[in-house]
Amino acid sequence: MTRLPYETKGGHASLGETLGQLTEYLRLASEAALTIGHLYKLQHDDIEMGDQFLRIGQNLLRTSELATALSTKGHKVIQ
């Protein structure tokens, strides 16, 4: 498994940089899942599998939004 490079301040991981990485990777994973979902629907005519990947992509996007909200506004939960 590849370890992520963390920005450090005085040898300690930076909270802001690490949260930024988390939201960026969640966004990228969301885009990948949404793309896979569309490809399953278009290229493989598998609507059920495509829908599942689209749901995964939407959930990852909501998770990214929740992480952003928690890191910028405190513990306000997105519904």
PyMOL Python script that loads the backbone (N, CA, C, O; Angstrom):
from pymol import cmd

cmd.read_pdbstr("""\
ATOM      1  N   MET A   1       0.836  -1.167   0.000  1.00  0.00           N
ATOM      2  CA  MET A   1       0.000   0.000   0.000  1.00  0.00           C
ATOM      3  C   MET A   1       0.889   1.241   0.000  1.00  0.00           C
ATOM      4  O   MET A   1       1.884   1.302   0.723  1.00  0.00           O
ATOM      5  N   THR A   2       0.529   2.207  -0.800  1.00  0.00           N
ATOM      6  CA  THR A   2       1.285   3.442  -0.894  1.00  0.00           C
ATOM      7  C   THR A   2       0.858   4.396   0.207  1.00  0.00           C
ATOM      8  O   THR A   2      -0.335   4.618   0.415  1.00  0.00           O
ATOM      9  N   ARG A   3       1.813   4.953   0.901  1.00  0.00           N
ATOM     10  CA  ARG A   3       1.511   5.934   1.942  1.00  0.00           C
ATOM     11  C   ARG A   3       1.460   7.318   1.317  1.00  0.00           C
ATOM     12  O   ARG A   3       2.238   7.647   0.422  1.00  0.00           O
ATOM     13  N   LEU A   4       0.535   8.113   1.807  1.00  0.00           N
ATOM     14  CA  LEU A   4       0.376   9.463   1.283  1.00  0.00           C
ATOM     15  C   LEU A   4       1.453  10.377   1.845  1.00  0.00           C
ATOM     16  O   LEU A   4       1.829  10.249   3.010  1.00  0.00           O
ATOM     17  N   PRO A   5       1.951  11.299   1.027  1.00  0.00           N
ATOM     18  CA  PRO A   5       2.901  12.283   1.548  1.00  0.00           C
ATOM     19  C   PRO A   5       2.147  13.369   2.306  1.00  0.00           C
ATOM     20  O   PRO A   5       1.241  13.994   1.756  1.00  0.00           O
ATOM     21  N   TYR A   6       2.507  13.592   3.536  1.00  0.00           N
ATOM     22  CA  TYR A   6       1.853  14.606   4.348  1.00  0.00           C
ATOM     23  C   TYR A   6       2.753  15.811   4.513  1.00  0.00           C
ATOM     24  O   TYR A   6       3.944  15.674   4.793  1.00  0.00           O
ATOM     25  N   GLU A   7       2.180  16.995   4.340  1.00  0.00           N
ATOM     26  CA  GLU A   7       2.895  18.229   4.634  1.00  0.00           C
ATOM     27  C   GLU A   7       3.111  18.288   6.142  1.00  0.00           C
ATOM     28  O   GLU A   7       2.221  17.932   6.915  1.00  0.00           O
ATOM     29  N   THR A   8       4.267  18.728   6.551  1.00  0.00           N
ATOM     30  CA  THR A   8       4.529  18.817   7.984  1.00  0.00           C
ATOM     31  C   THR A   8       4.951  20.227   8.357  1.00  0.00           C
ATOM     32  O   THR A   8       5.523  20.967   7.557  1.00  0.00           O
ATOM     33  N   LYS A   9       4.656  20.559   9.564  1.00  0.00           N
ATOM     34  CA  LYS A   9       5.106  21.816  10.175  1.00  0.00           C
ATOM     35  C   LYS A   9       5.893  21.424  11.416  1.00  0.00           C
ATOM     36  O   LYS A   9       5.307  20.984  12.406  1.00  0.00           O
ATOM     37  N   GLY A  10       7.178  21.574  11.379  1.00  0.00           N
ATOM     38  CA  GLY A  10       8.012  21.195  12.510  1.00  0.00           C
ATOM     39  C   GLY A  10       8.006  19.705  12.775  1.00  0.00           C
ATOM     40  O   GLY A  10       8.161  19.283  13.921  1.00  0.00           O
ATOM     41  N   GLY A  11       7.827  18.888  11.726  1.00  0.00           N
ATOM     42  CA  GLY A  11       7.828  17.435  11.895  1.00  0.00           C
ATOM     43  C   GLY A  11       6.467  16.845  12.187  1.00  0.00           C
ATOM     44  O   GLY A  11       6.336  15.624  12.273  1.00  0.00           O
ATOM     45  N   HIS A  12       5.436  17.684  12.344  1.00  0.00           N
ATOM     46  CA  HIS A  12       4.087  17.199  12.627  1.00  0.00           C
ATOM     47  C   HIS A  12       3.193  17.434  11.415  1.00  0.00           C
ATOM     48  O   HIS A  12       3.308  18.449  10.728  1.00  0.00           O
ATOM     49  N   ALA A  13       2.305  16.485  11.166  1.00  0.00           N
ATOM     50  CA  ALA A  13       1.395  16.619  10.020  1.00  0.00           C
ATOM     51  C   ALA A  13       0.509  17.843  10.205  1.00  0.00           C
ATOM     52  O   ALA A  13       0.041  18.115  11.311  1.00  0.00           O
ATOM     53  N   SER A  14       0.283  18.571   9.137  1.00  0.00           N
ATOM     54  CA  SER A  14      -0.553  19.761   9.151  1.00  0.00           C
ATOM     55  C   SER A  14      -2.015  19.348   8.994  1.00  0.00           C
ATOM     56  O   SER A  14      -2.361  18.631   8.054  1.00  0.00           O
ATOM     57  N   LEU A  15      -2.868  19.796   9.906  1.00  0.00           N
ATOM     58  CA  LEU A  15      -4.281  19.453   9.866  1.00  0.00           C
ATOM     59  C   LEU A  15      -4.931  19.966   8.587  1.00  0.00           C
ATOM     60  O   LEU A  15      -5.649  19.222   7.920  1.00  0.00           O
ATOM     61  N   GLY A  16      -4.694  21.206   8.241  1.00  0.00           N
ATOM     62  CA  GLY A  16      -5.314  21.787   7.061  1.00  0.00           C
ATOM     63  C   GLY A  16      -4.917  21.075   5.782  1.00  0.00           C
ATOM     64  O   GLY A  16      -5.765  20.790   4.936  1.00  0.00           O
ATOM     65  N   GLU A  17      -3.626  20.786   5.639  1.00  0.00           N
ATOM     66  CA  GLU A  17      -3.149  20.093   4.435  1.00  0.00           C
ATOM     67  C   GLU A  17      -3.713  18.679   4.357  1.00  0.00           C
ATOM     68  O   GLU A  17      -4.073  18.213   3.276  1.00  0.00           O
ATOM     69  N   THR A  18      -3.790  17.997   5.491  1.00  0.00           N
ATOM     70  CA  THR A  18      -4.300  16.631   5.510  1.00  0.00           C
ATOM     71  C   THR A  18      -5.790  16.607   5.191  1.00  0.00           C
ATOM     72  O   THR A  18      -6.247  15.729   4.459  1.00  0.00           O
ATOM     73  N   LEU A  19      -6.552  17.555   5.726  1.00  0.00           N
ATOM     74  CA  LEU A  19      -7.973  17.647   5.384  1.00  0.00           C
ATOM     75  C   LEU A  19      -8.148  17.966   3.905  1.00  0.00           C
ATOM     76  O   LEU A  19      -9.054  17.442   3.257  1.00  0.00           O
ATOM     77  N   GLY A  20      -7.294  18.812   3.379  1.00  0.00           N
ATOM     78  CA  GLY A  20      -7.335  19.115   1.955  1.00  0.00           C
ATOM     79  C   GLY A  20      -7.101  17.881   1.102  1.00  0.00           C
ATOM     80  O   GLY A  20      -7.786  17.671   0.102  1.00  0.00           O
ATOM     81  N   GLN A  21      -6.130  17.061   1.500  1.00  0.00           N
ATOM     82  CA  GLN A  21      -5.860  15.822   0.782  1.00  0.00           C
ATOM     83  C   GLN A  21      -7.060  14.888   0.856  1.00  0.00           C
ATOM     84  O   GLN A  21      -7.445  14.282  -0.144  1.00  0.00           O
ATOM     85  N   LEU A  22      -7.653  14.773   2.051  1.00  0.00           N
ATOM     86  CA  LEU A  22      -8.806  13.888   2.224  1.00  0.00           C
ATOM     87  C   LEU A  22      -9.935  14.282   1.291  1.00  0.00           C
ATOM     88  O   LEU A  22     -10.479  13.429   0.591  1.00  0.00           O
ATOM     89  N   THR A  23     -10.298  15.557   1.268  1.00  0.00           N
ATOM     90  CA  THR A  23     -11.404  15.982   0.423  1.00  0.00           C
ATOM     91  C   THR A  23     -11.063  15.832  -1.059  1.00  0.00           C
ATOM     92  O   THR A  23     -11.934  15.494  -1.861  1.00  0.00           O
ATOM     93  N   GLU A  24      -9.818  16.079  -1.426  1.00  0.00           N
ATOM     94  CA  GLU A  24      -9.418  15.924  -2.835  1.00  0.00           C
ATOM     95  C   GLU A  24      -9.501  14.463  -3.267  1.00  0.00           C
ATOM     96  O   GLU A  24     -10.014  14.169  -4.347  1.00  0.00           O
ATOM     97  N   TYR A  25      -9.002  13.544  -2.440  1.00  0.00           N
ATOM     98  CA  TYR A  25      -9.058  12.123  -2.792  1.00  0.00           C
ATOM     99  C   TYR A  25     -10.492  11.616  -2.824  1.00  0.00           C
ATOM    100  O   TYR A  25     -10.832  10.790  -3.671  1.00  0.00           O
ATOM    101  N   LEU A  26     -11.338  12.092  -1.921  1.00  0.00           N
ATOM    102  CA  LEU A  26     -12.750  11.700  -1.950  1.00  0.00           C
ATOM    103  C   LEU A  26     -13.413  12.208  -3.231  1.00  0.00           C
ATOM    104  O   LEU A  26     -14.219  11.500  -3.835  1.00  0.00           O
ATOM    105  N   ARG A  27     -13.079  13.428  -3.646  1.00  0.00           N
ATOM    106  CA  ARG A  27     -13.639  13.987  -4.882  1.00  0.00           C
ATOM    107  C   ARG A  27     -13.181  13.178  -6.092  1.00  0.00           C
ATOM    108  O   ARG A  27     -13.977  12.879  -6.983  1.00  0.00           O
ATOM    109  N   LEU A  28     -11.898  12.827  -6.121  1.00  0.00           N
ATOM    110  CA  LEU A  28     -11.378  12.029  -7.233  1.00  0.00           C
ATOM    111  C   LEU A  28     -12.016  10.638  -7.268  1.00  0.00           C
ATOM    112  O   LEU A  28     -12.347  10.128  -8.338  1.00  0.00           O
ATOM    113  N   ALA A  29     -12.186  10.031  -6.095  1.00  0.00           N
ATOM    114  CA  ALA A  29     -12.827   8.716  -6.027  1.00  0.00           C
ATOM    115  C   ALA A  29     -14.281   8.813  -6.485  1.00  0.00           C
ATOM    116  O   ALA A  29     -14.782   7.911  -7.157  1.00  0.00           O
ATOM    117  N   SER A  30     -14.951   9.893  -6.126  1.00  0.00           N
ATOM    118  CA  SER A  30     -16.326  10.101  -6.557  1.00  0.00           C
ATOM    119  C   SER A  30     -16.407  10.200  -8.075  1.00  0.00           C
ATOM    120  O   SER A  30     -17.259   9.569  -8.700  1.00  0.00           O
ATOM    121  N   GLU A  31     -15.519  10.992  -8.664  1.00  0.00           N
ATOM    122  CA  GLU A  31     -15.501  11.128 -10.122  1.00  0.00           C
ATOM    123  C   GLU A  31     -15.248   9.786 -10.803  1.00  0.00           C
ATOM    124  O   GLU A  31     -15.870   9.476 -11.819  1.00  0.00           O
ATOM    125  N   ALA A  32     -14.341   8.997 -10.248  1.00  0.00           N
ATOM    126  CA  ALA A  32     -14.032   7.692 -10.832  1.00  0.00           C
ATOM    127  C   ALA A  32     -15.249   6.765 -10.747  1.00  0.00           C
ATOM    128  O   ALA A  32     -15.574   6.083 -11.719  1.00  0.00           O
ATOM    129  N   ALA A  33     -15.920   6.737  -9.597  1.00  0.00           N
ATOM    130  CA  ALA A  33     -17.094   5.872  -9.439  1.00  0.00           C
ATOM    131  C   ALA A  33     -18.224   6.301 -10.369  1.00  0.00           C
ATOM    132  O   ALA A  33     -18.904   5.454 -10.949  1.00  0.00           O
ATOM    133  N   LEU A  34     -18.428   7.608 -10.515  1.00  0.00           N
ATOM    134  CA  LEU A  34     -19.467   8.096 -11.423  1.00  0.00           C
ATOM    135  C   LEU A  34     -19.144   7.729 -12.872  1.00  0.00           C
ATOM    136  O   LEU A  34     -20.034   7.347 -13.633  1.00  0.00           O
ATOM    137  N   THR A  35     -17.880   7.845 -13.246  1.00  0.00           N
ATOM    138  CA  THR A  35     -17.470   7.484 -14.603  1.00  0.00           C
ATOM    139  C   THR A  35     -17.668   5.992 -14.844  1.00  0.00           C
ATOM    140  O   THR A  35     -18.173   5.593 -15.893  1.00  0.00           O
ATOM    141  N   ILE A  36     -17.274   5.169 -13.880  1.00  0.00           N
ATOM    142  CA  ILE A  36     -17.454   3.716 -14.007  1.00  0.00           C
ATOM    143  C   ILE A  36     -18.942   3.390 -14.144  1.00  0.00           C
ATOM    144  O   ILE A  36     -19.326   2.539 -14.946  1.00  0.00           O
ATOM    145  N   GLY A  37     -19.775   4.073 -13.356  1.00  0.00           N
ATOM    146  CA  GLY A  37     -21.214   3.844 -13.451  1.00  0.00           C
ATOM    147  C   GLY A  37     -21.753   4.136 -14.837  1.00  0.00           C
ATOM    148  O   GLY A  37     -22.537   3.358 -15.382  1.00  0.00           O
ATOM    149  N   HIS A  38     -21.337   5.254 -15.408  1.00  0.00           N
ATOM    150  CA  HIS A  38     -21.789   5.599 -16.758  1.00  0.00           C
ATOM    151  C   HIS A  38     -21.254   4.610 -17.789  1.00  0.00           C
ATOM    152  O   HIS A  38     -21.960   4.253 -18.732  1.00  0.00           O
ATOM    153  N   LEU A  39     -20.008   4.167 -17.615  1.00  0.00           N
ATOM    154  CA  LEU A  39     -19.439   3.213 -18.560  1.00  0.00           C
ATOM    155  C   LEU A  39     -20.155   1.869 -18.506  1.00  0.00           C
ATOM    156  O   LEU A  39     -20.379   1.246 -19.544  1.00  0.00           O
ATOM    157  N   TYR A  40     -20.517   1.414 -17.305  1.00  0.00           N
ATOM    158  CA  TYR A  40     -21.276   0.169 -17.206  1.00  0.00           C
ATOM    159  C   TYR A  40     -22.598   0.291 -17.948  1.00  0.00           C
ATOM    160  O   TYR A  40     -23.024  -0.638 -18.634  1.00  0.00           O
ATOM    161  N   LYS A  41     -23.242   1.438 -17.807  1.00  0.00           N
ATOM    162  CA  LYS A  41     -24.537   1.624 -18.462  1.00  0.00           C
ATOM    163  C   LYS A  41     -24.390   1.713 -19.986  1.00  0.00           C
ATOM    164  O   LYS A  41     -25.190   1.138 -20.724  1.00  0.00           O
ATOM    165  N   LEU A  42     -23.372   2.431 -20.451  1.00  0.00           N
ATOM    166  CA  LEU A  42     -23.229   2.661 -21.886  1.00  0.00           C
ATOM    167  C   LEU A  42     -22.568   1.508 -22.629  1.00  0.00           C
ATOM    168  O   LEU A  42     -23.034   1.107 -23.696  1.00  0.00           O
ATOM    169  N   GLN A  43     -21.484   0.973 -22.072  1.00  0.00           N
ATOM    170  CA  GLN A  43     -20.697  -0.016 -22.806  1.00  0.00           C
ATOM    171  C   GLN A  43     -21.103  -1.453 -22.533  1.00  0.00           C
ATOM    172  O   GLN A  43     -20.920  -2.327 -23.380  1.00  0.00           O
ATOM    173  N   HIS A  44     -21.656  -1.700 -21.348  1.00  0.00           N
ATOM    174  CA  HIS A  44     -21.957  -3.085 -20.978  1.00  0.00           C
ATOM    175  C   HIS A  44     -23.448  -3.345 -20.862  1.00  0.00           C
ATOM    176  O   HIS A  44     -23.855  -4.472 -20.581  1.00  0.00           O
ATOM    177  N   ASP A  45     -24.270  -2.328 -21.071  1.00  0.00           N
ATOM    178  CA  ASP A  45     -25.731  -2.446 -20.927  1.00  0.00           C
ATOM    179  C   ASP A  45     -26.120  -3.068 -19.591  1.00  0.00           C
ATOM    180  O   ASP A  45     -27.106  -3.800 -19.506  1.00  0.00           O
ATOM    181  N   ASP A  46     -25.352  -2.779 -18.557  1.00  0.00           N
ATOM    182  CA  ASP A  46     -25.638  -3.299 -17.210  1.00  0.00           C
ATOM    183  C   ASP A  46     -26.123  -2.131 -16.351  1.00  0.00           C
ATOM    184  O   ASP A  46     -25.337  -1.482 -15.660  1.00  0.00           O
ATOM    185  N   ILE A  47     -27.413  -1.880 -16.407  1.00  0.00           N
ATOM    186  CA  ILE A  47     -27.993  -0.725 -15.728  1.00  0.00           C
ATOM    187  C   ILE A  47     -27.905  -0.866 -14.213  1.00  0.00           C
ATOM    188  O   ILE A  47     -27.644   0.113 -13.514  1.00  0.00           O
ATOM    189  N   GLU A  48     -28.119  -2.070 -13.703  1.00  0.00           N
ATOM    190  CA  GLU A  48     -28.075  -2.266 -12.246  1.00  0.00           C
ATOM    191  C   GLU A  48     -26.672  -1.981 -11.692  1.00  0.00           C
ATOM    192  O   GLU A  48     -26.535  -1.280 -10.689  1.00  0.00           O
ATOM    193  N   MET A  49     -25.646  -2.513 -12.330  1.00  0.00           N
ATOM    194  CA  MET A  49     -24.271  -2.269 -11.871  1.00  0.00           C
ATOM    195  C   MET A  49     -23.927  -0.794 -12.030  1.00  0.00           C
ATOM    196  O   MET A  49     -23.289  -0.207 -11.155  1.00  0.00           O
ATOM    197  N   GLY A  50     -24.342  -0.196 -13.131  1.00  0.00           N
ATOM    198  CA  GLY A  50     -24.106   1.224 -13.338  1.00  0.00           C
ATOM    199  C   GLY A  50     -24.745   2.073 -12.256  1.00  0.00           C
ATOM    200  O   GLY A  50     -24.123   3.003 -11.743  1.00  0.00           O
ATOM    201  N   ASP A  51     -25.990   1.755 -11.906  1.00  0.00           N
ATOM    202  CA  ASP A  51     -26.678   2.494 -10.845  1.00  0.00           C
ATOM    203  C   ASP A  51     -25.961   2.368  -9.504  1.00  0.00           C
ATOM    204  O   ASP A  51     -25.893   3.332  -8.740  1.00  0.00           O
ATOM    205  N   GLN A  52     -25.428   1.183  -9.218  1.00  0.00           N
ATOM    206  CA  GLN A  52     -24.709   0.983  -7.955  1.00  0.00           C
ATOM    207  C   GLN A  52     -23.460   1.864  -7.889  1.00  0.00           C
ATOM    208  O   GLN A  52     -23.179   2.474  -6.857  1.00  0.00           O
ATOM    209  N   PHE A  53     -22.718   1.926  -8.988  1.00  0.00           N
ATOM    210  CA  PHE A  53     -21.523   2.776  -9.002  1.00  0.00           C
ATOM    211  C   PHE A  53     -21.893   4.253  -8.947  1.00  0.00           C
ATOM    212  O   PHE A  53     -21.169   5.047  -8.348  1.00  0.00           O
ATOM    213  N   LEU A  54     -23.008   4.632  -9.563  1.00  0.00           N
ATOM    214  CA  LEU A  54     -23.456   6.018  -9.467  1.00  0.00           C
ATOM    215  C   LEU A  54     -23.801   6.369  -8.020  1.00  0.00           C
ATOM    216  O   LEU A  54     -23.505   7.472  -7.563  1.00  0.00           O
ATOM    217  N   ARG A  55     -24.422   5.443  -7.303  1.00  0.00           N
ATOM    218  CA  ARG A  55     -24.722   5.668  -5.879  1.00  0.00           C
ATOM    219  C   ARG A  55     -23.438   5.795  -5.058  1.00  0.00           C
ATOM    220  O   ARG A  55     -23.344   6.642  -4.170  1.00  0.00           O
ATOM    221  N   ILE A  56     -22.461   4.958  -5.355  1.00  0.00           N
ATOM    222  CA  ILE A  56     -21.171   5.050  -4.659  1.00  0.00           C
ATOM    223  C   ILE A  56     -20.559   6.425  -4.890  1.00  0.00           C
ATOM    224  O   ILE A  56     -20.077   7.059  -3.952  1.00  0.00           O
ATOM    225  N   GLY A  57     -20.576   6.883  -6.128  1.00  0.00           N
ATOM    226  CA  GLY A  57     -20.034   8.204  -6.450  1.00  0.00           C
ATOM    227  C   GLY A  57     -20.743   9.316  -5.709  1.00  0.00           C
ATOM    228  O   GLY A  57     -20.102  10.244  -5.214  1.00  0.00           O
ATOM    229  N   GLN A  58     -22.071   9.233  -5.626  1.00  0.00           N
ATOM    230  CA  GLN A  58     -22.841  10.243  -4.906  1.00  0.00           C
ATOM    231  C   GLN A  58     -22.531  10.208  -3.413  1.00  0.00           C
ATOM    232  O   GLN A  58     -22.421  11.256  -2.776  1.00  0.00           O
ATOM    233  N   ASN A  59     -22.390   9.010  -2.856  1.00  0.00           N
ATOM    234  CA  ASN A  59     -22.062   8.893  -1.431  1.00  0.00           C
ATOM    235  C   ASN A  59     -20.668   9.440  -1.132  1.00  0.00           C
ATOM    236  O   ASN A  59     -20.466  10.084  -0.103  1.00  0.00           O
ATOM    237  N   LEU A  60     -19.719   9.192  -2.009  1.00  0.00           N
ATOM    238  CA  LEU A  60     -18.376   9.736  -1.808  1.00  0.00           C
ATOM    239  C   LEU A  60     -18.380  11.260  -1.887  1.00  0.00           C
ATOM    240  O   LEU A  60     -17.670  11.926  -1.135  1.00  0.00           O
ATOM    241  N   LEU A  61     -19.174  11.804  -2.793  1.00  0.00           N
ATOM    242  CA  LEU A  61     -19.272  13.255  -2.901  1.00  0.00           C
ATOM    243  C   LEU A  61     -19.893  13.847  -1.637  1.00  0.00           C
ATOM    244  O   LEU A  61     -19.428  14.875  -1.145  1.00  0.00           O
ATOM    245  N   ARG A  62     -20.934  13.211  -1.110  1.00  0.00           N
ATOM    246  CA  ARG A  62     -21.539  13.683   0.145  1.00  0.00           C
ATOM    247  C   ARG A  62     -20.556  13.567   1.301  1.00  0.00           C
ATOM    248  O   ARG A  62     -20.520  14.436   2.172  1.00  0.00           O
ATOM    249  N   THR A  63     -19.756  12.500   1.320  1.00  0.00           N
ATOM    250  CA  THR A  63     -18.750  12.341   2.363  1.00  0.00           C
ATOM    251  C   THR A  63     -17.717  13.456   2.285  1.00  0.00           C
ATOM    252  O   THR A  63     -17.300  13.985   3.316  1.00  0.00           O
ATOM    253  N   SER A  64     -17.305  13.815   1.087  1.00  0.00           N
ATOM    254  CA  SER A  64     -16.371  14.925   0.903  1.00  0.00           C
ATOM    255  C   SER A  64     -16.982  16.230   1.400  1.00  0.00           C
ATOM    256  O   SER A  64     -16.317  17.009   2.083  1.00  0.00           O
ATOM    257  N   GLU A  65     -18.244  16.470   1.061  1.00  0.00           N
ATOM    258  CA  GLU A  65     -18.922  17.683   1.519  1.00  0.00           C
ATOM    259  C   GLU A  65     -19.039  17.703   3.042  1.00  0.00           C
ATOM    260  O   GLU A  65     -18.882  18.757   3.659  1.00  0.00           O
ATOM    261  N   LEU A  66     -19.310  16.561   3.647  1.00  0.00           N
ATOM    262  CA  LEU A  66     -19.413  16.483   5.100  1.00  0.00           C
ATOM    263  C   LEU A  66     -18.059  16.762   5.759  1.00  0.00           C
ATOM    264  O   LEU A  66     -17.991  17.482   6.755  1.00  0.00           O
ATOM    265  N   ALA A  67     -16.989  16.197   5.209  1.00  0.00           N
ATOM    266  CA  ALA A  67     -15.645  16.449   5.748  1.00  0.00           C
ATOM    267  C   ALA A  67     -15.298  17.930   5.650  1.00  0.00           C
ATOM    268  O   ALA A  67     -14.707  18.496   6.570  1.00  0.00           O
ATOM    269  N   THR A  68     -15.665  18.555   4.538  1.00  0.00           N
ATOM    270  CA  THR A  68     -15.421  19.987   4.373  1.00  0.00           C
ATOM    271  C   THR A  68     -16.225  20.788   5.388  1.00  0.00           C
ATOM    272  O   THR A  68     -15.701  21.709   6.014  1.00  0.00           O
ATOM    273  N   ALA A  69     -17.494  20.439   5.548  1.00  0.00           N
ATOM    274  CA  ALA A  69     -18.345  21.163   6.503  1.00  0.00           C
ATOM    275  C   ALA A  69     -17.830  21.016   7.927  1.00  0.00           C
ATOM    276  O   ALA A  69     -17.805  21.985   8.686  1.00  0.00           O
ATOM    277  N   LEU A  70     -17.422  19.813   8.289  1.00  0.00           N
ATOM    278  CA  LEU A  70     -16.924  19.590   9.647  1.00  0.00           C
ATOM    279  C   LEU A  70     -15.625  20.346   9.899  1.00  0.00           C
ATOM    280  O   LEU A  70     -15.391  20.836  11.004  1.00  0.00           O
ATOM    281  N   SER A  71     -14.787  20.442   8.881  1.00  0.00           N
ATOM    282  CA  SER A  71     -13.501  21.087   9.080  1.00  0.00           C
ATOM    283  C   SER A  71     -13.602  22.612   9.026  1.00  0.00           C
ATOM    284  O   SER A  71     -12.721  23.304   9.535  1.00  0.00           O
ATOM    285  N   THR A  72     -14.653  23.138   8.422  1.00  0.00           N
ATOM    286  CA  THR A  72     -14.760  24.600   8.300  1.00  0.00           C
ATOM    287  C   THR A  72     -15.818  25.229   9.196  1.00  0.00           C
ATOM    288  O   THR A  72     -15.723  26.408   9.537  1.00  0.00           O
ATOM    289  N   LYS A  73     -16.830  24.444   9.581  1.00  0.00           N
ATOM    290  CA  LYS A  73     -17.940  25.020  10.343  1.00  0.00           C
ATOM    291  C   LYS A  73     -18.190  24.328  11.671  1.00  0.00           C
ATOM    292  O   LYS A  73     -19.180  24.625  12.340  1.00  0.00           O
ATOM    293  N   GLY A  74     -17.337  23.436  12.057  1.00  0.00           N
ATOM    294  CA  GLY A  74     -17.595  22.693  13.282  1.00  0.00           C
ATOM    295  C   GLY A  74     -18.390  21.450  12.985  1.00  0.00           C
ATOM    296  O   GLY A  74     -18.234  20.855  11.918  1.00  0.00           O
ATOM    297  N   HIS A  75     -19.233  21.046  13.897  1.00  0.00           N
ATOM    298  CA  HIS A  75     -19.943  19.775  13.779  1.00  0.00           C
ATOM    299  C   HIS A  75     -21.348  19.921  13.220  1.00  0.00           C
ATOM    300  O   HIS A  75     -22.270  19.261  13.699  1.00  0.00           O
ATOM    301  N   LYS A  76     -21.530  20.762  12.228  1.00  0.00           N
ATOM    302  CA  LYS A  76     -22.814  20.912  11.561  1.00  0.00           C
ATOM    303  C   LYS A  76     -22.952  19.788  10.537  1.00  0.00           C
ATOM    304  O   LYS A  76     -22.114  19.654   9.645  1.00  0.00           O
ATOM    305  N   VAL A  77     -23.991  18.995  10.660  1.00  0.00           N
ATOM    306  CA  VAL A  77     -24.173  17.820   9.805  1.00  0.00           C
ATOM    307  C   VAL A  77     -24.976  18.200   8.570  1.00  0.00           C
ATOM    308  O   VAL A  77     -26.001  18.874   8.673  1.00  0.00           O
ATOM    309  N   ILE A  78     -24.514  17.770   7.408  1.00  0.00           N
ATOM    310  CA  ILE A  78     -25.237  17.977   6.148  1.00  0.00           C
ATOM    311  C   ILE A  78     -26.293  16.903   6.016  1.00  0.00           C
ATOM    312  O   ILE A  78     -26.017  15.729   6.267  1.00  0.00           O
ATOM    313  N   GLN A  79     -27.486  17.277   5.630  1.00  0.00           N
ATOM    314  CA  GLN A  79     -28.544  16.287   5.463  1.00  0.00           C
ATOM    315  C   GLN A  79     -28.835  16.022   4.030  1.00  0.00           C
ATOM    316  O   GLN A  79     -29.705  15.209   3.716  1.00  0.00           O
TER     317      GLN A  79
END
""", "prot")
cmd.dss("prot")
cmd.show_as("cartoon", "prot")
cmd.util.cbc("prot")
cmd.orient("prot")
